[in-house]
Every structure is written in C-alpha cells, then in structure tokens.
C-alpha cells in the first residue's frame, strides 16, 4: 500500500477546522462520503457531457434509421446499418488498416528501439545528437510529414523521382502505396517507442546483467535473454500505443493512401460521411468496428503485462551498463543519421523547395538554375494573407483556451480521484480516460452531431473547437496532472486546513504552487496537442473558424495552392518547434529560481 493510500484524504469542499473531528473519526468519514458525492457528481456530469454524450450519439446513429439532427433524434432502431460491414470495401479497408498498422508498428519499434538502445546503453558517437534525432519528428506533425512526402515521392512529379531521372535512372519511388504509407507512419511514430524504451533502458538495474556476465554469458546473449526481456513492458506498451495510433490515423492515410486507391477504416468512414447523400449511419457502424479493435488492443496490453513482474529499479543508486560497439560505432551513427534525413531533413527540404519555386511544374533540377526560378516572397505573402492570419489567430485562441481549460479540468478531476474519498472517483477516472479507446475520427463525428443537436448555438464558433479539444485531450491532461499530484505531499495542505484555512484556500495557496512544474508542463503539452490536432476539427470547422492545421490541409488538397501551403507548413513547424522548446526553457528558469 502506498503512502497516499495509507492516509485518510479529506474531501474537496469540506474544510476542517481546529475543533472538528479528525479525518479518521466516524463523523468525518460520514461527511466525507456526502461531500465526495457532491464534488465527484458534478465533475462526473461535466465529463459525461464532454465525452460520453458524443460517443453515445455515434452509438445511437449506428442503430438508428437517420442521423441526429437539430430538433430530430431518431429512436427508430435497426441493425440494418451493420450490413455495410459485409461490403467488399469495408473488408478491404479493414485488412489494409490491420496490415499497415502491423507493419508500421514493427518498423517503428525497430527504429525507436535502435535509437533508444544506442543512446541509453552504448558508446555511439555524438550521443546527444542521436538522442535529438529520436525526438525531432515530434516537431513535425505526421500529416505535415505526409504532405512533404507526397511532394518527394509522387510517382509522376516527386522530387526523388525527378532526381533519379536526372541521374539517368528510372524513377521508382511511389509513396502512394502500402510500403510508402508504412514508411511514413513508422518514421513519425518511432519517437513514441524511442521515449518509452529509452526510459526503461536508462533506469535498468545492471545487477542481473552482471550476474549473466559472471556466469559466462556473452554480451549478445545477455542482451537477448536479460536486457530486452526486462524492457518488455516498455516494448509492448509502445508497440500497442503505436498500433492504436496508426490504426486510427486519418490524415496520413488520406494524403498518401487515398491517391493510391488504398482505403483504410478512417478514410472509409470519412468518405461515407462526405458522400452525397451522407451515409452517416453506416459510417457510425464502421466507426464502432474501429472502436472494437482499439478496445481489444487495450485489453491485450493489460493481459500481456499482467503475467510477469518486471521490477528493475531498486532504491539504491545504479547506473546502467554500457555496451562497447567497437567498430560498429560509426556505421550505427550513419544509420541514425539516415533516419534523421528521412524523417526531418528531406521533408523540410521538400517543403522549402516547393515554397521557393515560382512554377509548380518541374521536369528536372536544372530548371531551378533558370533566372527567376526561385523566389522567397511566398513566405511574406503567406504571413500577410488573410487565410494565414485568421487561421493563426484562431489556432492561438483555441490552443490557449483548450490548454488552460484542459489543465484546470484535469487538476479538478485528479484532485477528486487522488486526494478525496469520493465514491465515484474510480468511475470519474474511467470516464476521463475513455477518449483513449475512441479514435479521433469517431469522436469528431460524435461531437459534430452533439453540437448540431444541442440548443446552445455553439456550432460554427471557436468555442465548439475548444470543447472538442477538452474532450479529446482529457486523458493526456489527466495523466500529466496525476503524476504531479501523486508526487506532491499532502501534509502541508492538511496542516493549513487544521489551522483554520478553507480547503479551497489551502489548495490554491499551497498545493497549486507546489505543482507549478507539473501544471506548466501539462499546459504546454495540451497547447502543442491543440496546435497539432487535425482530425477532430475537420468535422467542426467553418470558413470563419479554420485553424492552421485545417488551412494547411485544405491548401494541399487544392493543388493550385501548393506553394502557399508549403510556406505555411514551414511557418507552422517553426511555431511547433518554439512550443516544444518552452518546457525546457521554463524548466531551466524554474530550476535556477529554486536554487
């Protein structure tokens, strides 16, 4: 039992005065239950409205004859919508999704695991630079990377194929294929595996590896039988996380798979929603199939990791053993550099070249040497354009409100779950984590119908975007705050209450300042996620509420605006890079102030 569980926490909104019973007394325990229901009940209603109502509309539409409309919610139930699951198109989309997700996961694990192992456990040259290689794809949203690779790998006019033809070779790169989609998915999801596996490798106790070496085990045998099995929770966790994200990924599949006539479940759902007339009920049926896949994957993860113990970090100070790569040091550094080229350098170069070209057509790289072939004015044109200014302004407003609201909401939920006796705290935590099991495209459809039906006129405003982001990003916000609140001692807050302070006053004056770093980190994470999000706002935006991700996606879909879209993408990536650096800068400044 943890220290947190051994204490009898007090309830939110139930102050303790010097003369009142102690938390362990019977009277206090009874008030704890009533106060807990009040505090948790209100938050449960809020989270249920944000998350369960949209999910419920998708479920209702799957079993209804018509989709939810303003003033009309059909209760004429039917199972006929599920007949779409027998169509050849759904079968092909399902098989494509599973194949792409499986291959992408294996490749992403190989890339992320390689980078994690070499930076955490070996003497690879320029280790700090290789570590940065593993993180840098996070600065480039996957759909921007996909758009860049469509410029690089298009069979007819891709820059790579143009370069091959300039060398007298036949262009053979086709990014609009399953191997192309798998490569892009893996490259941009590899950082998930890198971060999780690197943490496990860095904290691993070397005692078991030393024991293997003492008993005659070779370095390779020790790695195979001791090191990698001990890292299995991180490997399995990252594998299932990547598989889930790839399976539900819509933007990359829409950009790269759809032009090659390759359907996935998310693109199939999107096409049903945009059919004329819209086939929303059938789209909901396919969406439920996608949710079932996600739930099965989540259950599989729990089963796989519950069978064994993987404790490797003890109370004593340890330092993981280092593996001498010998003559492989430099070749492996070249491999890591190759990943950086594919994930970052080539896509950024492609976007930059496209933004600089005055003509959208190019048959040879020699065309770039012609007078007037390159012009940087597109960056200024984009930065001053109404489309960019409106989208950037909307993005900033939505991101700030979503991050601030999400941080406050996550703090309230985390406080009730981890600091009170509220009887519904387990249910509240479960509801808050539901979006992890619902793909973004499914939740986006549910949010669309929710705010079309609601009598509150929020659809068509930025507020509906903010509310949508609060729902979608709640799990990330809650996990960030939970880690911080569980590591913050409650004694100071309780002492303030015992000396007469109201519980709310103790929280704002003591607990919140102690959690400053965690709250700031969560705010910045939610800010970045809000800036990156594309799938959910794709169902909610109007011409007046477009955000940057939508503006870039729209312009790439319109081939005539390719130059402006590339320039906007680069400016967007610069904004994301600055946001990515803020936690480190604020953390360093906070560390200096603390000392």
Residue pairs with C-beta under 8 A, 6 or more apart in sequence:
4 418
4 486
4 490
7 23
7 490
8 23
8 24
8 29
8 421
9 23
9 418
9 419
9 420
9 421
9 490
10 16
10 23
10 32
10 419
10 420
10 494
10 497
10 503
11 31
11 32
11 35
11 36
11 39
11 420
11 421
11 422
11 503
12 35
12 39
12 412
12 415
12 416
12 419
12 420
12 422
12 503
13 35
13 38
13 39
13 503
13 504
14 31
14 32
14 35
14 503
15 497
15 501
15 502
15 503
16 23
16 28
16 494
16 497
16 498
16 503
17 500
18 498
18 499
18 500
20 28
21 27
21 28
22 28
23 29
23 32
29 421
32 420
32 421
33 421
33 423
35 420
35 422
36 416
36 420
36 421
36 422
36 423
36 424
36 425
37 422
37 423
37 424
39 416
39 420
39 422
40 416
40 420
40 422
40 423
40 424
40 425
40 427
40 428
41 424
43 412
43 413
43 416
43 428
44 424
44 427
44 428
44 431
46 409
47 413
47 428
47 431
47 432
47 474
48 431
50 467
50 470
50 471
50 474
51 431
51 432
51 434
51 435
51 471
51 474
52 431
52 434
53 446
53 450
54 443
54 446
54 447
54 449
54 450
54 471
55 434
55 438
55 442
55 443
55 446
56 446
57 68
57 446
57 449
57 450
57 453
58 284
58 287
58 288
58 442
58 445
58 446
58 449
59 284
59 288
60 68
60 73
61 67
61 68
61 280
61 281
61 284
61 449
62 81
62 82
62 281
62 284
62 285
62 287
62 288
63 77
63 78
63 79
63 81
64 74
64 75
64 76
64 77
64 78
64 81
64 281
65 74
65 76
65 78
65 80
65 281
66 72
66 74
66 76
66 281
67 74
67 278
67 280
67 281
67 284
67 449
68 74
68 449
68 450
68 452
68 453
69 452
69 453
70 452
70 453
73 453
81 281
81 282
81 284
81 285
82 285
84 90
84 272
84 279
84 282
84 285
84 286
85 285
85 286
85 289
89 263
89 268
90 268
90 286
90 289
92 263
93 263
93 264
93 265
93 267
93 268
93 286
94 265
94 289
96 178
96 257
96 262
96 263
96 264
97 247
97 264
97 265
97 266
98 247
99 178
100 178
100 181
100 182
100 185
100 246
100 253
100 257
100 264
101 243
101 246
101 247
102 243
103 178
103 182
103 186
104 181
104 182
104 185
104 186
104 189
104 242
104 243
104 246
105 186
105 239
105 242
105 243
105 246
107 182
107 183
107 186
107 190
108 185
108 186
108 187
108 189
108 190
108 192
108 193
108 242
109 193
109 235
109 238
109 239
109 242
111 186
111 187
111 190
111 193
111 194
111 339
112 134
112 190
112 191
112 192
112 193
112 194
112 195
112 196
112 197
112 238
113 193
113 194
113 197
113 235
114 332
114 335
114 336
115 130
115 131
115 133
115 134
115 190
115 194
115 198
115 336
115 339
116 134
116 193
116 194
116 195
116 196
116 197
116 198
116 201
117 197
117 201
118 124
118 127
118 130
118 325
118 332
118 336
119 127
119 130
119 131
119 134
119 198
120 198
120 201
120 202
120 320
121 201
121 227
121 320
121 321
121 322
121 323
122 322
122 323
122 324
122 325
122 329
122 332
123 322
123 323
123 324
123 325
123 329
124 130
124 325
124 329
124 332
124 333
124 336
125 329
125 330
125 333
126 333
130 333
130 336
131 198
133 336
133 337
133 339
133 340
133 343
134 190
134 191
134 194
134 195
134 198
135 191
135 194
135 195
136 340
136 343
136 344
137 145
137 187
137 188
137 190
137 191
137 343
137 344
138 191
138 580
139 344
139 573
139 576
139 577
139 580
140 148
140 188
140 343
140 344
140 347
140 348
140 573
140 576
141 532
141 534
141 549
141 572
141 573
141 576
142 184
142 185
142 188
142 189
142 249
142 251
142 252
143 251
143 252
143 255
143 534
143 549
143 553
144 347
144 351
144 552
144 569
144 572
144 573
145 184
145 187
145 188
145 252
145 343
145 347
146 184
146 188
146 251
146 252
146 255
146 256
147 255
147 351
147 552
147 553
147 556
147 565
147 569
148 346
148 347
148 348
148 350
148 351
148 569
149 175
149 180
149 184
149 256
149 347
149 350
150 158
150 175
150 176
150 255
150 256
150 259
150 556
151 158
151 159
151 350
151 351
151 354
151 562
151 566
152 158
152 159
152 160
152 173
152 175
152 346
152 347
152 350
153 160
153 161
153 173
153 174
153 175
153 176
153 180
154 161
154 175
154 176
155 161
155 171
155 173
155 174
155 175
155 176
157 361
157 362
158 171
158 173
158 175
159 350
159 353
160 171
160 173
161 171
161 172
161 173
162 171
162 362
162 363
162 364
162 365
163 365
164 170
164 171
164 172
164 173
165 171
165 364
166 364
166 365
166 366
173 180
174 180
174 260
175 181
175 183
175 184
175 256
176 256
176 257
176 259
176 260
176 262
177 260
177 262
178 257
178 262
180 256
180 260
181 252
181 253
181 256
181 257
181 262
183 342
184 252
184 256
185 246
185 249
185 252
187 339
187 342
187 343
188 252
188 343
189 242
189 245
189 246
190 339
190 343
192 238
192 241
192 242
192 245
193 235
193 238
193 239
193 242
196 234
196 237
196 238
196 241
197 231
197 234
197 235
197 238
199 234
200 230
200 231
200 233
200 234
200 312
201 227
201 231
201 234
201 320
202 320
203 312
203 313
203 320
204 227
204 230
204 231
204 312
204 313
204 320
205 312
205 313
205 314
205 318
206 318
206 319
206 320
206 321
207 318
208 226
208 230
208 312
209 222
209 226
209 227
209 321
210 321
212 221
212 222
212 225
212 226
213 219
213 222
217 225
217 226
219 323
223 323
228 235
230 310
230 312
232 305
232 308
232 310
233 305
233 310
236 301
236 304
236 305
237 301
237 305
240 297
240 298
240 300
240 301
243 297
244 294
244 297
244 298
247 265
247 290
247 293
247 294
247 297
247 439
248 266
248 290
248 294
248 439
248 440
248 441
249 266
250 266
250 267
250 270
250 440
250 441
250 534
250 535
250 538
251 534
251 535
251 553
253 262
253 264
253 266
253 267
254 266
254 267
254 270
255 556
257 263
257 264
257 267
258 267
263 271
265 286
265 289
265 290
266 290
266 439
266 441
266 535
268 286
269 283
269 286
269 287
269 290
269 441
269 442
269 445
270 441
272 278
272 279
272 280
272 282
272 283
272 286
273 279
273 280
273 283
273 445
273 539
280 445
280 449
283 445
284 445
287 439
287 441
287 442
287 445
290 439
290 441
290 442
291 437
291 438
291 439
291 442
294 437
294 438
294 439
295 437
298 436
298 437
325 332
348 570
348 573
350 566
351 566
351 569
351 570
351 573
352 566
352 570
353 368
354 562
354 563
354 566
355 376
355 378
355 379
355 563
355 566
355 567
355 570
356 374
356 375
356 376
356 378
357 368
357 373
357 374
357 563
358 372
358 373
358 374
358 375
359 367
359 373
360 559
360 560
360 562
360 563
362 368
367 373
368 374
378 563
378 564
378 566
378 567
379 567
379 570
379 571
381 564
381 567
382 388
382 564
382 567
382 568
382 571
383 571
385 564
387 546
387 551
387 555
387 564
388 548
388 551
388 568
388 571
390 544
390 546
391 546
391 547
391 548
391 550
391 551
392 548
394 462
394 465
394 545
394 546
394 547
394 548
395 530
395 531
395 547
395 548
395 549
397 462
398 462
398 465
398 466
398 469
398 530
398 547
399 527
399 530
399 531
400 527
401 462
401 466
402 465
402 466
402 469
402 470
402 473
402 526
402 527
402 530
403 523
403 524
403 526
403 527
403 530
404 523
405 466
405 470
406 469
406 470
406 473
406 474
406 477
406 522
406 526
407 477
407 481
407 519
407 522
407 523
407 526
409 470
409 474
409 477
410 432
410 474
410 477
410 478
410 480
410 481
410 522
411 481
411 485
411 512
411 515
411 519
413 428
413 429
413 432
413 474
413 478
413 481
414 478
414 481
414 482
414 485
415 485
415 507
415 511
416 422
416 425
416 428
417 425
417 426
417 428
417 429
417 482
418 482
418 485
418 486
419 485
419 490
422 428
429 478
432 474
432 475
432 478
433 474
433 475
433 478
435 443
435 471
435 472
435 473
435 474
435 475
436 475
440 472
440 533
440 535
440 536
441 535
443 468
443 471
443 472
443 536
444 468
444 535
444 536
444 537
444 538
444 539
444 540
445 539
447 464
447 467
447 468
447 471
447 536
447 539
447 540
448 539
448 540
451 458
451 459
451 464
451 467
451 540
452 459
458 464
458 467
459 540
460 542
460 544
460 545
461 545
462 545
464 540
464 545
465 537
465 540
465 541
465 545
465 547
468 536
468 537
468 540
469 526
469 529
469 530
469 533
469 536
472 533
472 536
473 526
473 529
473 530
473 533
476 525
476 526
476 529
477 522
477 525
477 526
480 518
480 521
480 522
480 525
481 515
481 518
481 519
481 522
483 518
484 515
484 517
484 518
484 519
484 521
484 522
485 511
485 515
485 518
487 518
488 511
488 514
488 515
488 518
489 514
490 511
492 510
492 511
492 514
493 506
493 507
493 510
493 511
494 506
496 505
496 506
496 509
496 510
497 503
497 506
501 509
512 519
516 590
517 587
517 590
520 583
520 586
520 590
521 583
521 587
524 579
524 582
524 583
524 586
525 583
527 579
528 576
528 579
528 580
531 548
531 549
531 575
531 576
531 579
532 549
532 576
533 549
534 549
534 550
534 553
537 547
537 549
537 550
538 550
538 553
541 547
541 550
546 554
548 568
548 572
548 575
549 572
551 568
552 565
552 568
552 569
552 572
555 561
555 562
555 564
555 565
555 568
556 562
556 565
